[in-house]
Amino acid sequence: MGLLSDPSLSASDKKLKYINLISKYANGFCFLLYLVGFLWFCALSFPQLQSNTYFSENALLPGLVLSEIKMDTVNMARTLLTELEHERETHKSAIPYPWMQAKMKQIGLETYVHNFTLNYPFGGGKTFQGKNIYGILRAPRIGSTESIVLSVPYRPPNTAHTSITSGVPLLLAFADFARRQKYWSKDIIFLVTDQEQLGMQAFLEAYHGDDENNILDSGTLYGKAGNIIAAINFEIQDFDVEFNNLKIEGLNGQLPNLDLHNLVVKLSHKFVLPIGYKMKMGSHHREDAVENFFNLLSMMWTQSSGIPNGNHGLFHKYGIEALTIESVKRESSGRNQNIHQKIMALLKIIEGISRSLNNLLERFHQSFFFYVIVSSDRFISIGDYMPSCGLMAASLFVKSLLIWLMANNKPDEEEANEKKSDDDKIVIIRKSSMRIEVLRIGTVILCSHLVGVAALVITTNKIIHDYLFSMNIPTQTGIFYLVSIILAFSILLPKFLKLNAFDAQFLNIAVLIELGTAFLSVSMLNFSLGFFLCVLITPFAIFINIQEGTKRNLFKFLIRSLLHLLIHPITVIYGVICMLSYIAFSEMNFNYIMDKSISATVDGITYAVVDSLIYGNWLFDLTCLILLPCWIIFWIMNFSKPVEKISKQKAE
């Protein structure tokens, strides 16, 4: 037994040995977990760890569809485009409703106009009007129980966005073809939306009877079809198509069922129209791991913002699978001699999608809803990418456990180093004699989160914005002032909420658990956002240590304070905008970019508030309710007082 234990060491000595070992390597072990998680994600860029796309729902197989589109439909699309361009000359800022309504009725669709109103939430009582127009093709084989939506956003001539006028005549030409067919078992809704995503949001709210949004008055739909099972949004820049680009990222990072994505890819291959993802030509995968890695980051960056990159992204919160097909026009000058073949290919793709969706007997459920696209035919499933976030978040839980062990099992400090004199002596406060101030710790946690709630409330409160409007303060400037007030107040909080180092350790445990739980929860819903938060915040949370000595090291204190300010949410937003601006406009002066990034940051915060109020994007809410309070807690911990020695006069 002497080989297994050292009888010369007492129980307290063994405990001290293990505690010192944990204290010495705690940060290193937690950082190792973080590094393994990050390397796990990087390894996913290798093709051997990716999966080929495949169909899980046999009813969607596009090979079963025999195209029946004829050249007369192609000629009709070209004729309608000529007429629409003529109408656009007299309708510079709105949809040519009379022409479009007449064409839908002429085709034989049930045609309706949908009116909606946006009540501007930031003072002044402004309202903005909009109109959608849609036609319903009733299924001849069954009652109106289910439906498919084919939509096109209309952009007037004076818009700053890329023109997608060709989508409307293409959709009308297909509607004329579809009306003559007798095999439809689902209604088809042909929808032309006004005001981009605002019109689509109003249509969906009115269709599903969602009246909770007081800002957007969605109006009334006078004609409805069955339950929507899928939607395809088209952005056709020109009939002279170079390739199709897929847009799948939706609101709050939601994605369509992978089978719908695969359906569009397979149909594009069948009709020999190149298809790409994130504006990259070709559907074949790349063996280059570096290229794959940047493709992953490209998708994840778009997904992490929670902002849809097309009208399709608003369908997902209603459980409707949807994506956008963007047909990119050919860049070379002159007209393509094979433009009829391009139009025919586009029409056949629409026909194939519609007939494949028409075959469905149940909603999408068999394929993946959580994945990351590498290329058009390769993806990474949730079972492969989730461990990377799990390991990085686990480092926070492990760090909290190690802090607990060190705080509760540290042996009493001996009084061997006490200084004695004739007049007085110094008594060291022992850990065993200290008690956790639960009320004080709870007060810090409560106040920090109340500040976050205040940041969310005052930036969205209409009364406050009405007052700012009466003071002639622009919306962006007013929101920036409100955020600045919250920022200044949060920086001054340590003056009012004071902690000692012992209580700060247990406060650190609480905030690490909160962050780890938030990261895991967010990554389950929006992996990209959870991953970027883990990468940015976890190293800081691991290496922050509470000073336990008897005297504060001023240099370390200033360094820690600077690091705290660098990871403040506002600072991070500004830094990201500066970086992206420098990458996009590298030829410009860096000082000019930094100056313009300030106004871009102010605008970005305003847009985040608008997205939260109108569309339900919870990125701004997450920042106010979780990230900002956690930053405030770390900031208060940085000002915690070390455990001081107490002088005691010698009794006479």
Secondary structure as UniProt FT lines:
FT   TURN            2..4
FT   TURN            7..8
FT   HELIX           11..43
FT   TURN            44..45
FT   HELIX           47..49
FT   STRAND          51..52
FT   HELIX           58..60
FT   HELIX           62..64
FT   HELIX           71..88
FT   TURN            89..90
FT   HELIX           97..107
FT   STRAND          110..119
FT   TURN            124..125
FT   STRAND          127..137
FT   STRAND          146..153
FT   TURN            157..158
FT   TURN            165..166
FT   HELIX           167..179
FT   STRAND          187..193
FT   TURN            195..196
FT   HELIX           197..207
FT   TURN            208..209
FT   STRAND          216..217
FT   STRAND          227..236
FT   STRAND          241..247
FT   HELIX           251..253
FT   HELIX           258..270
FT   TURN            271..272
FT   STRAND          275..277
FT   HELIX           289..304
FT   HELIX           311..314
FT   HELIX           316..318
FT   STRAND          321..329
FT   TURN            337..338
FT   HELIX           339..358
FT   STRAND          371..375
FT   TURN            376..377
FT   STRAND          378..381
FT   HELIX           382..409
FT   HELIX           415..417
FT   STRAND          424..427
FT   HELIX           431..433
FT   HELIX           438..460
FT   HELIX           462..470
FT   TURN            471..472
FT   HELIX           475..492
FT   HELIX           493..495
FT   HELIX           501..525
FT   HELIX           527..543
FT   HELIX           554..566
FT   HELIX           569..584
FT   TURN            585..587
FT   HELIX           590..614
FT   HELIX           619..622
FT   HELIX           623..627
FT   HELIX           628..638
FT   STRAND          646..649
//
